[in-house]
Amino acid sequence: MTRINPIDPNTADPKARNLLANVQKALGVTPNLMKTIAHSPASLEAYLGFGQALGSGTLGGKLREQIALTVAGVNNCEYCASAHTALGDGLGVSREELTRNLRGFSDDSRTNAALSFAKSIVTRRGWVTDEELANARGAGLSESDIVEIIAVVAINTFTNYFNHVAGTEVDFPVVEIDEAIAV
């Protein structure tokens, strides 16, 4: 049930209206998540800026979406599971792989290491073990990759928690999360 309603972009605060217009232009749609975050134009601007900055990082769009799915699975966020499945599909990741990613796994060893590390960050609230960090490095993840994985986990944890509080209505094809995979 929606607990914070999305705003109408046409009647939004001028700053929010501009940010939402840019989202519409870039994506062709304005997701409910962003229309709801737009109640605080500063929060929407921060969220969009964080995502834009990570877009020029070392991980690449596919891996960022796969990490987002793992975080959504751990945090039991149906909205983000649905959104990032659609976005990952649009980037050419197979549906089978996206389902594995939601559970924190991948058939690709480097991706699997990144997802395992991300899952550890979430479940351990950042207190990963020396062994988990060594495993990430051993799988070929650079220091830059590791720092960006932490950043991707952080921004996706924000949206997961935001959706839990707001009860954001899913406006993507719904992907249900099996309660057994949520930690």
GROMACS elastic network, one bead per residue, 0.5 to 0.9 nm:
[ bonds ]
;  ai    aj funct       b0    kb
    1   166     6  0.85907   500
    1   167     6  0.55117   500
    1   168     6  0.76858   500
    1   169     6  0.73987   500
    2     5     6  0.62665   500
    2     6     6  0.89475   500
    2   166     6  0.61655   500
    2   168     6  0.55447   500
    2   169     6  0.61768   500
    3   165     6  0.72302   500
    3   167     6  0.52788   500
    3   168     6  0.74908   500
    4    36     6  0.68688   500
    4   165     6  0.79519   500
    4   167     6  0.68033   500
    4   168     6  0.72762   500
    5    32     6  0.87051   500
    5    35     6  0.84018   500
    5    36     6  0.61836   500
    5   166     6  0.75756   500
    5   167     6  0.85662   500
    5   168     6  0.76137   500
    5   169     6  0.87984   500
    6     9     6  0.88532   500
    6    32     6  0.60005   500
    6    33     6  0.75520   500
    6    34     6  0.79205   500
    6    37     6  0.77009   500
    6    38     6  0.77964   500
    6    39     6  0.78505   500
    6   168     6  0.79841   500
    6   169     6  0.89256   500
    7    10     6  0.85837   500
    7    11     6  0.76804   500
    7    12     6  0.65560   500
    7    32     6  0.86019   500
    7    35     6  0.53900   500
    7    36     6  0.59969   500
    7    37     6  0.87196   500
    7    38     6  0.70344   500
    7    39     6  0.68794   500
    8    11     6  0.55564   500
    8    12     6  0.60847   500
    8    17     6  0.87068   500
    8    35     6  0.72026   500
    9    12     6  0.50346   500
    9    13     6  0.83717   500
    9    16     6  0.74818   500
    9    17     6  0.53118   500
    9    18     6  0.86095   500
    9    20     6  0.64474   500
    9    21     6  0.76409   500
    9    30     6  0.87667   500
    9    35     6  0.70453   500
    9    38     6  0.86459   500
   10    13     6  0.88352   500
   10    17     6  0.66231   500
   11    14     6  0.83502   500
   11    17     6  0.74909   500
   12    15     6  0.79369   500
   12    16     6  0.58912   500
   12    17     6  0.51854   500
   12    18     6  0.88984   500
   12    20     6  0.89681   500
   12    38     6  0.79511   500
   12    39     6  0.80997   500
   13    16     6  0.52276   500
   13    17     6  0.59192   500
   13    18     6  0.86224   500
   13    38     6  0.85734   500
   13    39     6  0.83406   500
   13    41     6  0.77604   500
   14    18     6  0.61785   500
   14    19     6  0.86631   500
   15    18     6  0.52457   500
   15    19     6  0.63157   500
   15    20     6  0.86459   500
   15    41     6  0.62497   500
   15    42     6  0.87060   500
   15    45     6  0.89396   500
   16    19     6  0.50718   500
   16    20     6  0.59966   500
   16    21     6  0.84227   500
   16    35     6  0.86591   500
   16    38     6  0.56183   500
   16    39     6  0.77026   500
   16    40     6  0.77286   500
   16    42     6  0.84281   500
   16    44     6  0.75645   500
   16    45     6  0.82509   500
   17    20     6  0.51703   500
   17    21     6  0.60488   500
   17    22     6  0.86704   500
   17    38     6  0.83047   500
   17    41     6  0.87603   500
   18    21     6  0.50513   500
   18    22     6  0.63236   500
   18    23     6  0.87624   500
   19    22     6  0.51677   500
   19    23     6  0.63995   500
   19    24     6  0.87817   500
   19    38     6  0.83423   500
   19    41     6  0.79515   500
   19    44     6  0.76447   500
   19    45     6  0.71198   500
   19    48     6  0.85781   500
   20    24     6  0.61626   500
   20    25     6  0.85447   500
   20    30     6  0.67249   500
   20    34     6  0.73440   500
   20    35     6  0.71554   500
   20    38     6  0.77553   500
   20    44     6  0.87947   500
   21    24     6  0.50248   500
   21    25     6  0.61216   500
   21    26     6  0.86045   500
   21    30     6  0.80369   500
   22    25     6  0.50062   500
   22    26     6  0.61009   500
   22    27     6  0.85201   500
   23    26     6  0.51229   500
   23    27     6  0.59004   500
   23    28     6  0.76081   500
   23    29     6  0.72180   500
   23    30     6  0.60281   500
   23    31     6  0.85242   500
   23    34     6  0.83517   500
   23    48     6  0.88000   500
   24    27     6  0.53775   500
   24    31     6  0.85078   500
   25    28     6  0.55226   500
   25    29     6  0.75879   500
   25    30     6  0.86951   500
   26    29     6  0.80775   500
   27    30     6  0.71778   500
   27    31     6  0.89395   500
   30    33     6  0.83377   500
   30    34     6  0.68038   500
   30    35     6  0.68969   500
   31    34     6  0.55732   500
   31    35     6  0.64667   500
   31    36     6  0.87397   500
   31    83     6  0.89363   500
   31   170     6  0.86672   500
   31   171     6  0.67047   500
   31   172     6  0.83881   500
   32    36     6  0.59581   500
   32    37     6  0.84743   500
   32   168     6  0.66985   500
   32   169     6  0.67499   500
   32   170     6  0.73227   500
   32   171     6  0.66049   500
   33    36     6  0.52440   500
   33    37     6  0.61655   500
   33    38     6  0.85406   500
   33    79     6  0.84066   500
   33   159     6  0.80084   500
   33   162     6  0.84984   500
   33   163     6  0.73635   500
   33   168     6  0.63328   500
   33   169     6  0.81109   500
   33   170     6  0.84158   500
   33   171     6  0.88302   500
   34    38     6  0.59399   500
   34    44     6  0.68253   500
   34    47     6  0.89762   500
   35    38     6  0.51263   500
   35    39     6  0.75106   500
   35    44     6  0.87579   500
   36    39     6  0.59798   500
   36    40     6  0.84876   500
   36    44     6  0.89073   500
   36   166     6  0.78872   500
   36   168     6  0.75440   500
   37    40     6  0.60205   500
   37    41     6  0.74573   500
   37    43     6  0.65494   500
   37    44     6  0.55488   500
   37    47     6  0.87440   500
   37   162     6  0.81843   500
   38    41     6  0.50423   500
   38    42     6  0.80729   500
   38    43     6  0.71691   500
   38    44     6  0.54114   500
   38    45     6  0.84871   500
   39    42     6  0.88825   500
   39    43     6  0.82892   500
   39    44     6  0.81925   500
   40    43     6  0.52305   500
   40    44     6  0.63876   500
   40    45     6  0.86318   500
   41    44     6  0.50550   500
   41    45     6  0.59907   500
   41    46     6  0.84910   500
   42    45     6  0.50775   500
   42    46     6  0.61059   500
   42    47     6  0.85745   500
   43    46     6  0.50600   500
   43    47     6  0.60702   500
   43    48     6  0.85660   500
   44    47     6  0.50633   500
   44    48     6  0.60658   500
   44    49     6  0.83702   500
   45    48     6  0.52497   500
   45    49     6  0.59340   500
   45    50     6  0.84726   500
   46    49     6  0.50881   500
   46    50     6  0.60152   500
   46    51     6  0.85962   500
   47    50     6  0.52464   500
   47    51     6  0.63380   500
   47    52     6  0.86533   500
   47   155     6  0.74066   500
   47   158     6  0.88477   500
   47   159     6  0.88339   500
   48    51     6  0.51884   500
   48    52     6  0.60679   500
   48    53     6  0.85931   500
   49    52     6  0.50118   500
   49    53     6  0.60645   500
   49    54     6  0.85924   500
   50    53     6  0.52497   500
   50    54     6  0.63270   500
   50    55     6  0.87273   500
   50   151     6  0.86964   500
   50   155     6  0.74615   500
   51    54     6  0.51898   500
   51    55     6  0.62795   500
   51   152     6  0.84145   500
   51   155     6  0.77982   500
   52    55     6  0.50552   500
   52    56     6  0.72514   500
   53    56     6  0.57938   500
   53    57     6  0.72108   500
   54    57     6  0.50680   500
   54    58     6  0.82850   500
   54    59     6  0.83617   500
   54    60     6  0.86970   500
   54    64     6  0.86935   500
   54   148     6  0.73740   500
   54   151     6  0.80207   500
   54   152     6  0.77581   500
   55    58     6  0.84157   500
   55    59     6  0.84226   500
   55    60     6  0.71079   500
   55    61     6  0.69440   500
   55    64     6  0.88074   500
   56    59     6  0.86609   500
   56    60     6  0.79829   500
   57    60     6  0.68324   500
   57   144     6  0.83523   500
   57   145     6  0.83183   500
   57   148     6  0.73175   500
   58   144     6  0.70138   500
   58   145     6  0.62110   500
   58   148     6  0.76527   500
   59    62     6  0.80064   500
   59    63     6  0.59853   500
   59    64     6  0.64887   500
   59   144     6  0.86991   500
   59   145     6  0.61518   500
   59   148     6  0.71762   500
   59   149     6  0.79326   500
   60    63     6  0.57274   500
   60    64     6  0.63340   500
   60    65     6  0.88658   500
   61    64     6  0.51239   500
   61    65     6  0.62306   500
   61    66     6  0.86384   500
   61    88     6  0.83258   500
   61    91     6  0.76554   500
   62    65     6  0.52278   500
   62    66     6  0.62129   500
   62    67     6  0.86936   500
   62    87     6  0.87286   500
   62    88     6  0.62435   500
   62    91     6  0.63273   500
   62    92     6  0.81237   500
   62    93     6  0.71790   500
   63    67     6  0.60734   500
   63    68     6  0.84276   500
   63    88     6  0.88124   500
   63   111     6  0.69767   500
   63   114     6  0.82829   500
   63   115     6  0.87594   500
   64    67     6  0.51487   500
   64    68     6  0.61139   500
   64    69     6  0.86806   500
   64    88     6  0.89878   500
   64   148     6  0.89956   500
   64   149     6  0.78894   500
   64   152     6  0.66643   500
   65    69     6  0.62463   500
   65    70     6  0.87689   500
   65    84     6  0.57614   500
   65    85     6  0.77878   500
   65    87     6  0.70381   500
   65    88     6  0.56932   500
   65    91     6  0.89354   500
   66    69     6  0.50999   500
   66    70     6  0.64352   500
   66    71     6  0.87920   500
   66    84     6  0.76725   500
   66    85     6  0.83974   500
   66    88     6  0.70797   500
   66    93     6  0.87812   500
   66    97     6  0.88097   500
   66    98     6  0.68986   500
   66   101     6  0.56592   500
   66   102     6  0.75504   500
   66   104     6  0.85187   500
   66   106     6  0.88711   500
   66   111     6  0.82067   500
   66   115     6  0.74180   500
   67    70     6  0.50647   500
   67    71     6  0.62464   500
   67    72     6  0.85548   500
   67   101     6  0.73406   500
   67   102     6  0.83945   500
   67   104     6  0.79641   500
   67   111     6  0.87565   500
   67   114     6  0.74214   500
   67   115     6  0.57051   500
   67   118     6  0.66563   500
   67   119     6  0.84335   500
   67   149     6  0.75974   500
   67   152     6  0.71402   500
   67   153     6  0.71744   500
   67   156     6  0.86877   500
   68    71     6  0.51398   500
   68    72     6  0.60946   500
   68    73     6  0.85816   500
   68    80     6  0.75647   500
   68    81     6  0.79187   500
   68    84     6  0.65986   500
   68   101     6  0.87431   500
   68   102     6  0.82973   500
   68   118     6  0.89971   500
   68   152     6  0.70363   500
   68   153     6  0.69498   500
   68   155     6  0.88477   500
   68   156     6  0.59403   500
   68   157     6  0.86510   500
   69    73     6  0.60820   500
   69    74     6  0.86481   500
   69    80     6  0.71306   500
   69    81     6  0.56129   500
   69    82     6  0.87133   500
   69    83     6  0.89133   500
   69    84     6  0.60371   500
   69    85     6  0.71047   500
   69    88     6  0.89418   500
   69    98     6  0.75069   500
   69    99     6  0.85845   500
   69   101     6  0.59343   500
   69   103     6  0.79464   500
   69   104     6  0.77623   500
   69   156     6  0.88882   500
   70    73     6  0.50662   500
   70    74     6  0.62711   500
   70    75     6  0.85712   500
   70    81     6  0.84712   500
   70   100     6  0.86921   500
   70   101     6  0.55369   500
   70   103     6  0.59723   500
   70   105     6  0.79213   500
   70   115     6  0.64385   500
   70   116     6  0.85611   500
   70   118     6  0.73262   500
   70   119     6  0.64875   500
   71    74     6  0.52046   500
   71    75     6  0.60448   500
   71    76     6  0.82782   500
   71    77     6  0.83855   500
   71    80     6  0.87713   500
   71    81     6  0.87307   500
   71   102     6  0.76657   500
   71   104     6  0.79892   500
   71   115     6  0.86631   500
   71   118     6  0.71230   500
   71   119     6  0.65107   500
   71   122     6  0.69570   500
   71   153     6  0.64975   500
   71   156     6  0.66649   500
   71   157     6  0.68482   500
   71   160     6  0.81192   500
   72    75     6  0.51014   500
   72    76     6  0.56269   500
   72    78     6  0.71951   500
   72    79     6  0.82992   500
   72    80     6  0.57264   500
   72    81     6  0.54666   500
   72    84     6  0.86970   500
   72   102     6  0.69479   500
   72   156     6  0.74658   500
   72   157     6  0.78034   500
   72   160     6  0.64769   500
   72   177     6  0.87185   500
   72   182     6  0.84239   500
   73    76     6  0.50070   500
   73    77     6  0.65256   500
   73    78     6  0.81122   500
   73    80     6  0.86942   500
   73    81     6  0.68216   500
   73   101     6  0.84377   500
   73   102     6  0.50559   500
   73   103     6  0.59866   500
   73   104     6  0.75061   500
   73   177     6  0.66028   500
   73   178     6  0.83986   500
   73   179     6  0.88781   500
   73   181     6  0.63792   500
   73   182     6  0.55014   500
   73   183     6  0.81405   500
   74    77     6  0.80257   500
   74   102     6  0.80749   500
   74   103     6  0.76439   500
   74   104     6  0.80730   500
   74   119     6  0.69906   500
   74   122     6  0.73067   500
   74   123     6  0.74294   500
   74   181     6  0.65868   500
   74   183     6  0.51998   500
   75   122     6  0.81079   500
   75   123     6  0.88775   500
   75   157     6  0.76918   500
   75   160     6  0.67106   500
   75   161     6  0.80752   500
   75   182     6  0.59612   500
   75   183     6  0.68271   500
   76    80     6  0.88460   500
   76    81     6  0.82071   500
   76   160     6  0.79507   500
   76   164     6  0.89741   500
   76   177     6  0.64164   500
   76   178     6  0.83464   500
   76   179     6  0.73307   500
   76   181     6  0.80397   500
   76   182     6  0.52126   500
   76   183     6  0.78427   500
   77    80     6  0.55337   500
   77    81     6  0.61183   500
   77    82     6  0.86138   500
   77   159     6  0.87691   500
   77   160     6  0.54898   500
   77   161     6  0.80133   500
   77   163     6  0.72204   500
   77   164     6  0.71094   500
   77   176     6  0.89481   500
   77   177     6  0.76127   500
   77   182     6  0.88844   500
   78    82     6  0.60163   500
   78    83     6  0.85086   500
   78   160     6  0.85763   500
   78   163     6  0.86784   500
   78   170     6  0.76369   500
   78   174     6  0.74076   500
   78   175     6  0.64233   500
   78   176     6  0.59778   500
   78   177     6  0.62549   500
   79    82     6  0.52395   500
   79    83     6  0.61282   500
   79    84     6  0.85675   500
   79   160     6  0.78104   500
   79   163     6  0.69464   500
   79   164     6  0.89694   500
   79   167     6  0.89446   500
   79   168     6  0.70808   500
   79   169     6  0.73357   500
   79   170     6  0.51841   500
   79   171     6  0.79785   500
   79   172     6  0.78902   500
   79   174     6  0.76285   500
   79   175     6  0.80022   500
   79   176     6  0.89968   500
   80    84     6  0.57717   500
   80    85     6  0.80709   500
   80   156     6  0.81462   500
   80   159     6  0.74868   500
   80   160     6  0.65554   500
   80   163     6  0.81612   500
   80   170     6  0.85209   500
   80   175     6  0.89131   500
   81    84     6  0.55085   500
   81    85     6  0.59448   500
   81    86     6  0.86014   500
   81   102     6  0.71312   500
   81   174     6  0.80279   500
   81   175     6  0.59956   500
   81   176     6  0.75641   500
   81   177     6  0.74674   500
   82    85     6  0.52498   500
   82    86     6  0.63202   500
   82    87     6  0.87154   500
   82   170     6  0.73658   500
   82   171     6  0.83940   500
   82   172     6  0.58593   500
   82   173     6  0.61051   500
   82   174     6  0.51390   500
   82   176     6  0.76747   500
   83    86     6  0.52543   500
   83    87     6  0.62027   500
   83    88     6  0.85588   500
   83   170     6  0.80515   500
   83   171     6  0.80328   500
   83   172     6  0.57898   500
   83   173     6  0.77955   500
   83   174     6  0.82551   500
   83   175     6  0.84998   500
   84    88     6  0.57350   500
   84    89     6  0.81879   500
   84    98     6  0.87724   500
   85    88     6  0.50945   500
   85    89     6  0.59591   500
   85    90     6  0.84958   500
   85    93     6  0.88291   500
   85    95     6  0.78274   500
   85    98     6  0.62812   500
   85    99     6  0.81992   500
   85   102     6  0.85678   500
   85   172     6  0.89734   500
   85   173     6  0.86813   500
   85   175     6  0.76017   500
   86    89     6  0.50921   500
   86    90     6  0.62165   500
   86    91     6  0.88007   500
   86   172     6  0.70634   500
   86   173     6  0.73234   500
   87    91     6  0.64349   500
   87    92     6  0.89403   500
   88    91     6  0.50182   500
   88    92     6  0.65137   500
   88    93     6  0.54790   500
   88    94     6  0.80714   500
   88    95     6  0.85768   500
   88    98     6  0.71495   500
   89    92     6  0.51500   500
   89    93     6  0.51195   500
   89    94     6  0.63646   500
   89    95     6  0.67452   500
   89    98     6  0.77913   500
   90    93     6  0.74244   500
   93    96     6  0.84018   500
   93    97     6  0.65590   500
   93    98     6  0.66353   500
   94    97     6  0.52052   500
   94    98     6  0.62334   500
   94    99     6  0.86885   500
   95    98     6  0.50072   500
   95    99     6  0.61921   500
   95   100     6  0.86949   500
   96    99     6  0.51637   500
   96   100     6  0.64105   500
   96   101     6  0.86803   500
   97   100     6  0.50170   500
   97   101     6  0.60678   500
   97   102     6  0.86649   500
   97   105     6  0.83637   500
   97   106     6  0.64485   500
   97   107     6  0.75297   500
   98   102     6  0.62169   500
   98   103     6  0.87708   500
   98   106     6  0.84116   500
   99   102     6  0.52074   500
   99   103     6  0.67617   500
   99   104     6  0.89481   500
   99   105     6  0.87114   500
  100   103     6  0.52147   500
  100   104     6  0.64079   500
  100   105     6  0.51180   500
  100   106     6  0.58292   500
  100   107     6  0.82523   500
  101   106     6  0.58465   500
  101   112     6  0.83297   500
  101   115     6  0.73176   500
  102   105     6  0.74433   500
  102   177     6  0.81821   500
  102   181     6  0.82889   500
  103   106     6  0.88747   500
  103   181     6  0.59995   500
  103   182     6  0.82552   500
  104   112     6  0.74850   500
  104   115     6  0.53787   500
  104   116     6  0.60954   500
  104   118     6  0.82062   500
  104   119     6  0.64356   500
  104   181     6  0.87727   500
  105   108     6  0.87444   500
  105   111     6  0.79712   500
  105   112     6  0.52780   500
  105   113     6  0.83447   500
  105   115     6  0.62494   500
  105   116     6  0.69098   500
  106   109     6  0.70397   500
  106   110     6  0.85549   500
  106   111     6  0.60537   500
  106   113     6  0.84133   500
  106   115     6  0.76069   500
  107   110     6  0.89517   500
  107   111     6  0.77640   500
  107   112     6  0.67102   500
  108   111     6  0.53639   500
  108   112     6  0.58799   500
  108   113     6  0.86083   500
  109   113     6  0.61620   500
  109   114     6  0.86936   500
  109   139     6  0.71584   500
  110   113     6  0.51175   500
  110   114     6  0.63387   500
  110   115     6  0.87181   500
  110   136     6  0.83509   500
  110   139     6  0.56242   500
  110   140     6  0.67118   500
  110   141     6  0.73385   500
  111   114     6  0.50313   500
  111   115     6  0.61419   500
  111   116     6  0.84723   500
  111   139     6  0.89105   500
  112   115     6  0.51077   500
  112   116     6  0.59674   500
  112   117     6  0.84640   500
  112   139     6  0.89208   500
  113   116     6  0.50693   500
  113   117     6  0.60670   500
  113   118     6  0.85269   500
  113   135     6  0.72246   500
  113   136     6  0.55958   500
  113   137     6  0.87727   500
  113   138     6  0.88630   500
  113   139     6  0.62116   500
  113   140     6  0.87059   500
  113   141     6  0.80874   500
  114   117     6  0.51433   500
  114   118     6  0.61215   500
  114   119     6  0.85847   500
  114   136     6  0.65886   500
  114   139     6  0.84482   500
  114   141     6  0.74762   500
  114   145     6  0.85616   500
  114   146     6  0.80337   500
  114   149     6  0.72492   500
  115   119     6  0.60055   500
  115   120     6  0.84928   500
  115   149     6  0.87402   500
  116   119     6  0.50862   500
  116   120     6  0.62002   500
  116   121     6  0.86829   500
  116   132     6  0.84177   500
  116   136     6  0.82580   500
  117   120     6  0.50610   500
  117   121     6  0.62498   500
  117   122     6  0.88172   500
  117   128     6  0.80940   500
  117   132     6  0.65893   500
  117   133     6  0.73475   500
  117   135     6  0.82828   500
  117   136     6  0.64520   500
  117   146     6  0.85037   500
  117   149     6  0.80645   500
  117   150     6  0.89411   500
  118   121     6  0.50560   500
  118   122     6  0.64217   500
  118   123     6  0.87121   500
  118   149     6  0.64780   500
  118   150     6  0.70892   500
  118   152     6  0.85666   500
  118   153     6  0.64064   500
  119   122     6  0.52429   500
  119   123     6  0.60902   500
  119   124     6  0.83120   500
  119   153     6  0.86310   500
  120   123     6  0.51641   500
  120   124     6  0.56209   500
  120   125     6  0.78563   500
  120   126     6  0.74987   500
  120   127     6  0.81651   500
  120   128     6  0.61241   500
  120   129     6  0.86881   500
  120   132     6  0.77077   500
  121   124     6  0.53799   500
  121   125     6  0.55743   500
  121   127     6  0.67100   500
  121   128     6  0.59457   500
  121   150     6  0.74155   500
  121   153     6  0.75809   500
  122   125     6  0.50462   500
  122   126     6  0.64189   500
  122   127     6  0.89371   500
  122   153     6  0.72783   500
  122   154     6  0.87998   500
  122   157     6  0.81081   500
  123   126     6  0.77872   500
  123   127     6  0.87714   500
  123   128     6  0.88852   500
  123   183     6  0.70709   500
  124   127     6  0.51841   500
  124   128     6  0.61036   500
  124   129     6  0.89393   500
  125   128     6  0.79046   500
  126   150     6  0.84296   500
  128   131     6  0.81538   500
  128   132     6  0.62067   500
  128   133     6  0.69348   500
  129   132     6  0.51598   500
  129   133     6  0.64291   500
  129   134     6  0.85834   500
  130   133     6  0.51839   500
  130   134     6  0.60600   500
  130   135     6  0.85661   500
  131   135     6  0.60151   500
  131   136     6  0.86076   500
  132   135     6  0.50540   500
  132   136     6  0.63351   500
  132   137     6  0.87612   500
  133   136     6  0.51573   500
  133   137     6  0.63658   500
  133   138     6  0.85428   500
  133   146     6  0.85269   500
  134   137     6  0.50790   500
  134   138     6  0.58968   500
  134   139     6  0.85699   500
  135   139     6  0.61773   500
  135   140     6  0.88712   500
  135   141     6  0.89695   500
  136   139     6  0.52842   500
  136   140     6  0.68906   500
  136   141     6  0.57040   500
  136   142     6  0.83753   500
  136   146     6  0.76660   500
  137   140     6  0.53173   500
  137   142     6  0.63276   500
  137   143     6  0.77746   500
  137   146     6  0.81637   500
  138   141     6  0.71496   500
  141   144     6  0.79272   500
  141   145     6  0.56134   500
  141   146     6  0.64253   500
  142   146     6  0.62137   500
  142   147     6  0.86264   500
  143   146     6  0.50736   500
  143   147     6  0.61986   500
  143   148     6  0.85820   500
  144   147     6  0.51974   500
  144   148     6  0.61577   500
  144   149     6  0.85831   500
  145   148     6  0.50887   500
  145   149     6  0.60598   500
  145   150     6  0.86740   500
  146   149     6  0.50593   500
  146   150     6  0.63934   500
  146   151     6  0.87434   500
  147   150     6  0.51934   500
  147   151     6  0.64008   500
  147   152     6  0.88160   500
  148   152     6  0.60597   500
  148   153     6  0.84426   500
  149   152     6  0.50595   500
  149   153     6  0.60890   500
  149   154     6  0.85258   500
  150   153     6  0.51146   500
  150   154     6  0.61728   500
  150   155     6  0.88496   500
  151   155     6  0.62960   500
  151   156     6  0.85396   500
  152   155     6  0.53715   500
  152   156     6  0.60928   500
  152   157     6  0.83982   500
  153   156     6  0.52412   500
  153   157     6  0.59127   500
  153   158     6  0.85881   500
  154   157     6  0.51073   500
  154   158     6  0.63179   500
  154   159     6  0.89053   500
  155   158     6  0.50904   500
  155   159     6  0.65409   500
  155   160     6  0.87541   500
  156   159     6  0.50616   500
  156   160     6  0.60187   500
  156   161     6  0.84795   500
  157   161     6  0.60345   500
  157   162     6  0.82888   500
  158   161     6  0.53241   500
  158   162     6  0.59246   500
  158   163     6  0.85639   500
  159   163     6  0.60081   500
  159   164     6  0.85054   500
  160   163     6  0.52532   500
  160   164     6  0.62949   500
  160   165     6  0.88174   500
  161   165     6  0.62544   500
  161   166     6  0.84958   500
  162   165     6  0.52709   500
  162   166     6  0.59405   500
  162   167     6  0.81301   500
  162   168     6  0.81997   500
  163   166     6  0.50277   500
  163   167     6  0.53326   500
  163   168     6  0.51544   500
  163   169     6  0.85304   500
  164   167     6  0.53948   500
  164   168     6  0.74416   500
  165   168     6  0.81696   500
  166   169     6  0.87652   500
  167   170     6  0.89487   500
  168   171     6  0.88248   500
  170   173     6  0.77524   500
  170   174     6  0.67977   500
  171   174     6  0.78492   500
  172   175     6  0.85452   500
  177   180     6  0.83130   500
  177   181     6  0.73414   500
  177   182     6  0.75862   500
  178   181     6  0.57556   500
  178   182     6  0.71638   500
  179   182     6  0.53444   500
  179   183     6  0.82572   500
  180   183     6  0.76409   500
